[in-house]
Amino acid sequence: MRRSSVVLRSVVILYVGALLALPLGFIFQQAFVKGWSQFWSALRDPAMDQAIWLTAKVVVLAVPLNVLFGVGVSLWIVRHPSKLSRALDVVIDVPLALSPIIVGLMLELAYAQTGWFGSTFAYLGLKIMFTYWAIVLASIFVSLPLVSRQVIPLLRELGEHQEQTAATLGAKPGRIFFTITLRSIAWAAAYGVTLTLARVIGEYGAVLIVSGNIALLTQTLTLNIGANFDSFNSYQGFVGSLLLGLISVLVLGVIGIARHRLERKRYDSFV
Amino acid sequence: MTVSYSGVTKSYRGRLVLDGISDVVNEGDLTALLGPSGSGKSTLLKIIAGLTPLDSGRVSLAGKDVTNEPARNRRIGFCFQDYAPFRHLSLRDNVAYGLKVQHVPRAKRRAQVDELLALVRLEAYADQFPHQLSGGQRQRMALARALAIKPDVLLLDEPFAALDAQVRAELRSWIRSLQKEVGITTILVTHDQAEAMEISDRIVILNEGRIEQAGRPSFVYDHPATDFVASFLGPITTLGGIAYRPHELELVAPDEGVETYEVRDVVRLGFEVRVVLEDADATTWVQLSHDQAKQLNPRAGQRYGVRVRAKVPTVKDAPAADHEGAK
């Protein structure tokens, strides 16, 4: 091994170690510092269990909605270009550029009982702000472009020739969509889904504002962890962090597989 | 099946791509749509297939108006320039796609696919995926897939453009014999005049959305209707303001009693030699065979005579009824 290579390796290992591995290891260590039985009872903390359950419920609604929206918008932008769709193509990135705290404030202004949409919903007897629905809204908002940013470039690269060929072979639009279009973008969409999943599970700022952060009611796992640290219950916080970290590792693994498959598909592309 | 279209007009982003063109393609013929890029030939092909809507005009198959029929009802086999293989399907499943759409039972489907793969000589690759095939193999796969639905008409968009020269020549003659074997009316788009001359029964020359001329390849070559056709179909050299095919001018010794010109340059093009001459109004050139060049040994600065063997006859002075070159 050349000397420059050794130096480069050492720098990278130190850098990643100091930023990632050591802090992660610290969380691990802190979560088990009181032994297995304490860890076990901490896992059954009612506020945290409720937070995990709420996070799961948000994921179950927000992720599929985002996939539907992401795939639909991608098809619209690529296949039916118009001034409106081109404008959307730009606007859709806003959630990536905006700080989540601003997203939260925007949603609160719009959906609070006295807000613009909120007053209409209130008239209908529906409460959005500081409920499950507000958390779902915020989660969708912050992860809006994550699916379409994966699907749009692939759709552009694919073109329409496969679909048009299928049409000349007698296939109806629905069949073409399911057997050609969807099959072609499946791995890009899957990659977008895992990114969305990670974002929805990990979102803090926007959810903090719109949920009201009420323990046992509107607290997601990230909010629960934050609340535990704020109230000097840091051991419970570390256990929550460990759980969240494990979920992230799992999601990362899925992302890795999806991206690998996607890149192989891209590599396989021709002409 | 006869394919006819009339008054086909299409604009794209404010540009007129097809300007009210009409033609009839006879049953069993292989017609080449020849033209430079941007002449509208691919757009015309897609309009015939029903893949692109037209602004005005009509398309008929066997005399039946199909202008408003979607592509899936036209029974037209279409092959794109990039072959558009279904990337996620094996070769077998690519070819079987149209049969599945028609709900052909599994056993029958399998037999038909095997037969088609044999026809395009890809039996050994049935379970491979498109990315594992060469360009020429993908091309043949696209053909088999299109033929699977037993189409009445076959449309090929620049079928050889993405292939290297050798595969191209092979596939060209193979497609020609396959077309005659299956006996299917075929329209092929190309920008390569040599390809069109070699493969087709009839050439339709398009330029800026209009048909410049249509007819048998040899007739169109010998009797171009317009300057565009003359220069697009083959090399043109001018002498005294008149256009000639290169073989119609002969370089002779200066003492043979014909007009003489000064040699400007002698260019070796493989077996042939091109002698560029200084003409009064334009630069003229004459093509010589290797042997002729050796015999005359022209050098820059010397003067040589040019004998005209025949003037390029244009359709303008041929009888009007014979524009297509009667068979």
Interface residues (C-beta under 8 A of the other chain):
Chain A: G159 H161 Q162 Q164 T165 A166 A167 T168 L169 G170 A171 K172 R175 T179 I180 R183 S184 K265 D268 S269 F270 V271
Chain B: A49 G50 L51 P70 A71 R72 N73 R74 I76 G77 F78 F80 D82 Y83 A84 P85 F86 R87 H88 Y97 G98 V101 Q102 F129 P130 H131 G135 R138 A142 R145 A146 A148 I149 A162
